Amino acid sequence: MIVKSNVDPPKGEKIWVSYIDQEGGIKYIVTSKTNNRDIYFLYRVSNDGLTKISKNKNPSELERMIKY
């Protein structure tokens, strides 16, 4: 169970999408660089921090990697 309700993105990145679990905690985020949206990053959120899962030019492709 993820209990985070607020996540800071990695330095130089902006959060575009947050995936919320049934308890209302953030489970995954999709980010990109603040000055360039050519590549998007998928992170898993845990109480230990962020874990980068993947990157892709198409943010929709990252959603396929999310385990609901």
N, C-alpha and C positions, 0 to 999 in steps of 0.2 A: 504494500500500500504506500503510495506517495502522498505526503502531507503538505508539500510546498504549495503555497497559494500565490507566491510572488517570486519571480526569477529575474536575475540580472543577466543580460546577454554577455557573451564574451566581449572583451574590449574591441571596439571598432566595428561591432555588428549590431544589427537592429532585429528585434523579434517581429516576425510577420504573422505567425500563427502559433497558438498554444493549444495543445490537445489536453483536455481535462478528463480526469477519471470520474467514476461515479460518486466519490466522496468530495469532489470539487477541487482536488489538488491537480497541479500541472504535472503531466506525465511526459510529454514531449514538446519540443519547440522547433520551429523552422525559422532560421535567420538568414541574413545576407549581410555583406559589408555595407556600412552606412553610405559609402560614396559610390557603390557599384552593385547592381543587382544581376550580374551575369551568372553568379554561382550561388546556390542556396545550400544551407547546411541543416542537417537533422541531428538534434541532440536528445538523448534520454535524460530526464531530470530525476535526481534522487536526493536524499538528504545529504549525501556525500558530495554533491555538485553535479556538473554536466559531463556527459559522456558523448563524444561525437560518434554518430552511427554511420553517416554517409554524407555525400555532397552530390549535387546534380545541377545542371543548367535549368531543368524543369522541376519546379517545386512539387508538382503533382506526382511525379515519379517517387519522391521521397515518402509520400503517404503509403505506398505499397509496402514499405519496410516497417510500418508501425504495427505492433502487436496489441490488438485491442483486448 
